Amino acid sequence: MVTGARRNDDELADGVARWVAARADLVPGGAPDGRPLRVESVTHAAGGMANETLLVDLEPHHPGIVVRLPPLEPTFPDYNLAPQAAVQNAAAAHGVAAPSPAVAVEDVQWIGCPFLVMPLVRGNIPGPAPLFDPYVTALDPDARVRLHAALLGTVAAVHAVPWQQHGLGEVVPGTSLADALDRWDAYVAWAGEGEPLPALVEALEWCRRTCPRDGADADAVLLWGDVRPGNLVLDAGQRVVAVLDWDLAAIGPREMDLGWLFGLDFMMHSLFGRSVPGFLTRAEARRRYEVAAGRAVRHLDWHEVFALVRALAINDRHQRITRSRRRAENPMGPVLLERMATAQPGE
């Protein structure tokens, strides 16, 4: 569920219903038989921490929509939803299963804030911790390989989107590692409310000191940002039918996405002593991606550390919200320092 307080369900349902009735022209999928649409039900999605996400069933005979809106207690300092819509629509235009059309609604009269609307895509969604997720653990070994391979293929497809053609460089952050480090320095300062975690400060200094400088920015791509199985919707054969959560979309080196994926796996292995049985090894996953993308990847050790910095900074922000901003022990801090200690930045 969303981190912190959330809005009143009845007021949200009323506002969404009024918007659907008044702006049916903007509703993804339209009215299948030409009759006016009406809202059948509005429920909060079970997952998601950085947004409030509503699942909206529509009648007659409409597959439904998803409405995402900024949380009352923000994970990020800026919640401009238009860039997410632009990224999803651009990705979908080039074969990525991003829910599209995505529509950013700026008019606050409906629910008191801007919101993002997109088609509702039904299927299986792995949980945030695949090592313990019932859907993932119930799969046979071949199905787990298919799931992991589908994730890597999706990352490669995102990276192939011609972002310049769609003007995404004007609406999402990028494009260099120096820009990314500045951005996350500022985020840590904002999220930490003047008292950032020492592990984050130490690791950011390490990232700046060891930042790759041998053309690492030359091949900037569209980055998904939050690469993990829990942001996929899958059909019964583990094929990807939707790619979710584009909050962290940016332009930058492809290794930023791979570092996030491998860094999260390192964290799970460090905390629980094992990875998801049946998933590809780090070396196998790297090779699978390189074949799909037609590109070699570099500096993965450095990018894993930088990814864990970003993940810990966001997680720490969530802890500060849910624990009334009191400082708490965060198990991800030692994991970050462990990975930093073993990293070979030139790898």
C-alpha positions in Angstrom: 0.0 0.0 0.0 1.0 3.6 -0.3 3.4 4.9 2.3 1.8 7.2 4.9 -1.7 8.7 4.9 -4.0 8.3 1.9 -7.1 10.1 0.6 -10.7 9.3 1.4 -12.0 6.4 -0.7 -15.5 7.8 -1.2 -14.2 11.2 -2.2 -11.8 9.6 -4.7 -14.5 7.4 -6.2 -16.8 10.4 -6.6 -14.1 12.5 -8.3 -13.1 9.7 -10.7 -16.8 9.1 -11.5 -17.3 12.7 -12.3 -14.2 12.8 -14.5 -15.3 9.7 -16.4 -18.7 11.1 -17.0 -17.5 14.5 -18.1 -14.3 13.5 -20.1 -15.1 10.2 -21.7 -13.1 11.4 -24.6 -9.9 11.1 -22.5 -10.7 7.6 -21.0 -8.3 5.0 -22.5 -10.3 2.5 -24.5 -13.3 4.8 -24.8 -16.8 3.4 -24.7 -16.8 0.0 -26.5 -20.4 0.2 -27.6 -20.8 4.0 -27.7 -22.9 4.3 -24.6 -21.8 6.7 -21.8 -19.3 5.1 -19.4 -20.1 4.8 -15.7 -17.9 3.8 -12.8 -18.7 0.4 -11.3 -16.1 0.3 -8.5 -12.9 2.1 -7.4 -10.4 0.2 -5.2 -6.9 0.9 -4.0 -4.2 -1.3 -5.6 -2.5 -3.6 -3.1 1.0 -2.7 -4.3 2.9 0.6 -4.8 4.5 2.8 -2.2 5.4 6.1 -4.0 1.9 6.8 -5.4 -1.8 6.2 -4.6 -3.0 3.8 -7.3 -6.7 3.2 -8.0 -8.2 0.3 -10.0 -11.3 1.5 -11.7 -13.9 -0.9 -13.1 -16.1 0.7 -15.8 -19.4 -0.3 -17.4 -20.6 -1.2 -19.9 -18.1 -3.8 -21.1 -15.0 -1.7 -20.5 -11.7 -3.4 -19.4 -11.1 -0.7 -16.8 -8.6 1.9 -16.1 -5.8 2.7 -13.6 -5.6 6.1 -11.9 -2.3 7.1 -10.2 -2.0 10.2 -8.1 0.7 11.7 -5.9 0.7 10.6 -2.3 -0.2 12.9 0.6 3.3 12.3 2.1 5.7 12.4 -0.9 8.4 10.0 -1.7 9.8 12.4 -4.2 10.0 16.2 -4.1 8.4 16.6 -7.5 5.3 14.8 -8.8 4.9 15.9 -12.4 3.0 13.1 -14.0 3.2 14.3 -17.6 6.7 12.9 -18.1 5.5 9.4 -17.1 2.7 9.6 -19.6 5.1 10.7 -22.3 7.5 7.8 -21.5 4.8 5.2 -21.5 3.3 6.3 -24.8 6.7 6.5 -26.4 7.7 3.1 -25.1 4.4 1.5 -26.2 4.8 3.0 -29.7 8.0 0.9 -30.1 6.7 -2.4 -28.9 7.3 -2.2 -25.1 4.2 -3.3 -23.2 3.8 0.0 -21.3 0.1 0.7 -20.6 -1.0 3.1 -23.3 -2.5 5.5 -24.0 -1.5 7.2 -20.7 -3.2 10.5 -20.1 -2.0 13.1 -17.6 -4.9 15.1 -16.2 -3.7 18.5 -14.7 -7.2 19.8 -13.8 -7.4 19.5 -10.0 -11.2 20.0 -9.8 -11.9 16.3 -10.0 -9.9 14.8 -7.0 -8.0 17.8 -5.7 -4.7 17.0 -7.5 -3.3 16.0 -10.9 -3.5 12.4 -11.8 -2.4 9.9 -14.4 -4.9 7.5 -16.3 -4.0 4.4 -18.2 -5.6 1.1 -19.3 -6.0 -1.6 -16.7 -4.1 -4.7 -17.8 -4.9 -7.9 -16.0 -2.5 -10.7 -15.3 -0.1 -12.0 -12.7 2.1 -9.5 -10.8 5.0 -10.8 -8.7 5.3 -9.4 -5.3 8.1 -6.9 -4.2 10.3 -9.7 -2.8 10.3 -12.5 -5.4 12.3 -14.8 -3.1 9.2 -15.1 -0.9 6.4 -14.4 -3.4 3.8 -17.2 -3.7 3.3 -16.6 -7.4 7.1 -16.9 -8.2 7.8 -19.7 -5.8 4.9 -21.8 -7.2 6.4 -21.7 -10.7 8.3 -24.6 -12.1 12.0 -24.1 -12.9 11.4 -23.5 -16.6 8.7 -20.9 -15.9 11.1 -19.1 -13.5 13.7 -18.9 -16.3 11.0 -17.6 -18.7 10.1 -14.9 -16.2 13.6 -13.8 -15.6 14.4 -13.9 -19.3 11.3 -11.9 -20.0 12.4 -9.2 -17.6 15.8 -8.9 -19.2 14.2 -8.8 -22.7 11.9 -6.0 -21.5 14.9 -4.0 -20.3 16.6 -4.4 -23.6 13.4 -3.3 -25.4 13.1 -0.2 -23.2 16.7 0.7 -24.0 16.0 0.4 -27.7 13.3 3.1 -27.7 14.5 6.1 -29.8 14.1 8.7 -27.0 15.4 11.6 -29.0 12.6 11.0 -31.6 10.0 11.6 -28.9 11.7 14.5 -27.2 12.1 12.6 -23.9 15.3 14.3 -23.2 13.3 17.4 -22.6 10.9 15.8 -20.0 12.9 13.2 -18.0 16.2 13.6 -16.2 19.5 12.8 -17.8 21.8 12.3 -19.6 25.1 11.9 -17.8 26.4 10.1 -14.7 27.4 13.5 -13.3 23.8 14.7 -13.7 22.6 11.6 -12.0 25.0 12.0 -9.1 24.0 15.6 -8.6 20.3 14.6 -8.7 20.7 11.9 -6.1 22.9 14.1 -3.9 20.0 16.6 -3.8 17.5 13.8 -3.2 19.4 12.4 -0.2 19.6 15.9 1.2 15.9 16.5 0.8 14.7 13.0 1.9 17.1 12.9 4.8 15.7 16.2 6.2 19.2 17.5 7.1 20.2 14.2 8.7 21.0 11.7 5.9 22.1 8.1 6.7 25.9 8.0 7.1 26.0 5.0 4.7 24.5 7.1 2.0 26.9 10.0 2.5 29.9 7.6 2.5 28.6 5.7 -0.6 27.9 8.9 -2.6 31.4 10.2 -1.9 32.7 6.8 -3.1 30.5 7.0 -6.3 31.9 10.5 -7.1 35.5 9.5 -6.5 35.3 6.3 -8.6 32.7 7.4 -11.3 33.5 5.9 -14.7 34.9 8.5 -17.0 35.9 6.5 -20.1 32.9 7.4 -22.3 30.4 5.9 -20.0 27.8 8.5 -21.0 28.3 8.1 -24.8 25.5 5.5 -25.3 22.6 7.1 -23.3 19.4 5.2 -23.5 15.9 5.5 -22.1 16.0 4.0 -18.6 13.0 2.3 -17.0 14.4 3.1 -13.6 12.7 0.5 -11.4 13.7 -2.8 -13.0 12.3 -5.7 -11.0 9.8 -8.6 -11.5 7.2 -6.8 -9.4 6.8 -4.2 -12.1 5.7 -6.7 -14.7 2.2 -8.0 -15.5 2.5 -11.5 -16.9 0.2 -13.9 -18.7 -0.1 -17.6 -17.9 3.1 -18.3 -20.0 5.2 -15.7 -18.3 5.0 -13.3 -21.2 5.0 -9.6 -20.4 1.6 -8.0 -21.0 2.4 -4.7 -19.1 5.4 -2.8 -17.8 4.6 -0.7 -14.8 6.0 2.1 -12.6 7.9 4.6 -14.7 8.4 7.1 -11.8 12.2 6.8 -12.0 12.5 6.9 -15.9 15.5 8.9 -17.0 18.1 9.1 -19.8 21.5 7.6 -19.1 23.9 4.7 -19.4 22.1 1.4 -19.8 24.1 0.0 -16.9 22.0 2.1 -14.5 19.1 -0.2 -15.1 21.2 -3.3 -14.9 22.9 -2.1 -11.8 19.4 -1.7 -10.2 18.4 -5.2 -11.1 21.6 -6.9 -10.0 21.9 -4.6 -6.9 18.5 -5.6 -5.6 19.4 -9.3 -6.1 22.7 -8.7 -4.2 20.7 -7.1 -1.4 18.3 -10.1 -1.1 21.1 -12.6 -1.2 23.0 -10.6 1.5 20.0 -10.3 3.8 18.6 -13.8 3.3 21.5 -15.9 2.1 20.1 -16.9 -1.2 18.6 -15.7 -4.5 15.5 -16.9 -6.2 15.9 -20.6 -7.1 15.8 -21.0 -10.9 16.5 -17.4 -11.8 19.6 -16.8 -14.0 22.9 -16.2 -12.4 24.4 -12.7 -12.6 26.7 -13.8 -15.4 23.9 -15.6 -17.3 21.6 -12.6 -16.9 24.3 -10.2 -18.1 25.0 -12.3 -21.2 21.2 -12.7 -21.9 20.8 -8.9 -21.8 23.9 -8.3 -24.0 22.6 -10.7 -26.6 19.1 -9.1 -26.6 20.5 -5.5 -26.7 23.4 -6.2 -29.0 25.6 -4.2 -26.7 28.3 -5.1 -24.1 27.9 -3.6 -20.7 30.6 -2.2 -18.5 31.2 -0.9 -15.0 28.5 -3.1 -13.4 30.2 -3.1 -10.0 30.1 0.7 -9.8 26.5 0.8 -11.1 25.4 -1.8 -8.5 26.7 0.4 -5.7 25.1 3.5 -7.2 21.8 1.6 -7.6 21.9 0.5 -3.9 22.5 4.2 -3.0 19.3 5.1 -4.8 17.3 2.2 -3.4 18.4 2.9 0.2 17.7 6.6 -0.2 14.1 5.9 -1.3 13.7 3.2 1.4 14.9 5.5 4.1 12.4 8.1 2.9 9.6 5.6 3.3 10.8 4.6 6.8 10.8 8.3 7.8 7.2 8.7 6.6 5.9 5.5 8.2 7.8 5.9 11.5 6.8 9.5 12.1 10.2 10.7 10.8 12.1 9.0 13.7 15.5 7.6 12.8 15.5 3.8 12.6 18.1 1.1 11.9 17.9 0.3 8.2 19.3 -3.1 7.2 20.0 -1.9 3.7 22.8 0.4 5.0 25.2 -2.5 5.8 24.4 -4.2 2.5 25.3 -1.0 0.6 28.6 -0.8 2.4 29.3 -4.5 1.9 28.8 -4.1 -1.8 30.9 -1.0 -1.9 33.8 -2.8 -0.1 33.8 -5.6 -2.7 33.2 -3.5 -5.8 35.8 -3.1 -8.6 34.7 0.1 -10.2 36.5 -0.6 -13.5 34.8 -4.0 -13.9 
